[in-house]
Amino acid sequence: MPLEAAAHTLEEFRQCVQEMKSESFYLHFVAPRTRQEKLSNGFSEWLEKSLGMRRLAARINEIDVTDSTLEGARERILELLDAEMGAPLKLTAVRN
């Protein structure tokens, strides 16, 4: 299966996450935990191994897709990437 895109920098990675099809997002973010019985996802593994971004990888790994939707998880990842690249972090309102 050919790859849709490849990333070498955090900026390229962000663009790939934003533009990838939902099926690809699922395969990289959800499937590794379910099919391969891993404690992490492909995005976190790549960020840590390729860019040495352990803290960002850990924050992305904390996202629980069962608390949201697949697209909600993607949005949260994009927010974390933006914050890492210096863009202001969007705060989500918490209701009591």
C-alpha positions as CSV (number, residue, x, y, z in Angstrom):
1,M,0.0,0.0,0.0
2,P,1.6,3.3,-1.0
3,L,1.9,6.0,1.6
4,E,-0.2,9.1,1.3
5,A,2.5,11.4,2.6
6,A,5.7,11.5,4.5
7,A,7.0,13.9,7.1
8,H,10.5,14.9,8.2
9,T,9.7,17.9,10.4
10,L,7.1,18.8,12.9
11,E,5.5,21.2,10.4
12,E,5.2,18.4,7.8
13,F,3.9,16.0,10.3
14,R,1.1,18.5,11.3
15,Q,0.2,18.9,7.6
16,C,0.0,15.2,7.2
17,V,-2.2,14.7,10.3
18,Q,-4.5,17.5,9.1
19,E,-4.8,16.2,5.5
20,M,-4.8,12.5,6.0
21,K,-8.0,10.5,5.4
22,S,-9.9,9.3,8.4
23,E,-9.0,5.7,7.6
24,S,-5.3,6.5,7.7
25,F,-5.7,8.5,10.9
26,Y,-7.5,5.5,12.5
27,L,-4.7,3.1,11.3
28,H,-2.0,5.3,12.9
29,F,-3.7,6.5,16.0
30,V,-6.2,3.9,17.1
31,A,-5.3,0.6,15.5
32,P,-1.8,0.1,17.0
33,R,-3.4,0.0,20.5
34,T,-6.1,-2.4,19.6
35,R,-4.5,-4.8,17.0
36,Q,-1.0,-4.8,18.2
37,E,-1.7,-4.5,21.9
38,K,0.6,-1.5,22.2
39,L,0.4,1.1,24.9
40,S,1.1,3.8,22.4
41,N,0.1,5.0,18.9
42,G,2.1,5.5,15.7
43,F,2.1,9.3,16.0
44,S,3.6,9.3,19.5
45,E,6.2,6.7,18.5
46,W,7.2,8.6,15.4
47,L,7.5,11.9,17.3
48,E,9.7,10.4,20.0
49,K,11.9,8.3,17.7
50,S,12.2,10.6,14.8
51,L,12.2,14.1,16.4
52,G,13.1,13.3,20.0
53,M,9.9,15.0,21.2
54,R,9.1,12.8,24.2
55,R,6.9,15.3,26.1
56,L,4.7,16.0,23.0
57,A,4.5,12.3,22.3
58,A,3.3,11.6,25.8
59,R,0.7,14.3,25.6
60,I,-0.7,12.9,22.3
61,N,-0.6,9.4,23.8
62,E,-2.9,10.6,26.6
63,I,-5.7,11.4,24.2
64,D,-8.5,8.8,24.6
65,V,-10.5,8.5,21.4
66,T,-13.3,6.9,23.4
67,D,-13.8,10.3,25.1
68,S,-14.5,12.0,21.8
69,T,-14.7,11.2,18.1
70,L,-12.0,10.4,15.7
71,E,-12.1,13.9,14.4
72,G,-12.2,15.3,17.9
73,A,-8.9,13.4,18.6
74,R,-7.4,14.7,15.4
75,E,-8.3,18.3,16.4
76,R,-6.7,17.8,19.8
77,I,-3.5,16.5,18.2
78,L,-3.5,19.5,15.9
79,E,-3.9,21.8,18.9
80,L,-1.0,20.2,20.7
81,L,1.2,20.5,17.5
82,D,0.2,24.1,17.1
83,A,1.1,24.8,20.7
84,E,4.5,23.1,20.3
85,M,5.2,25.2,17.2
86,G,4.4,28.4,19.1
87,A,0.7,29.0,18.1
88,P,-1.6,29.9,21.0
89,L,-3.3,26.8,22.5
90,K,-7.1,26.8,22.1
91,L,-8.7,26.2,25.4
92,T,-11.8,24.0,25.5
93,A,-14.5,25.1,28.0
94,V,-15.2,22.7,30.8
95,R,-18.7,22.5,32.1
96,N,-19.4,21.7,35.7
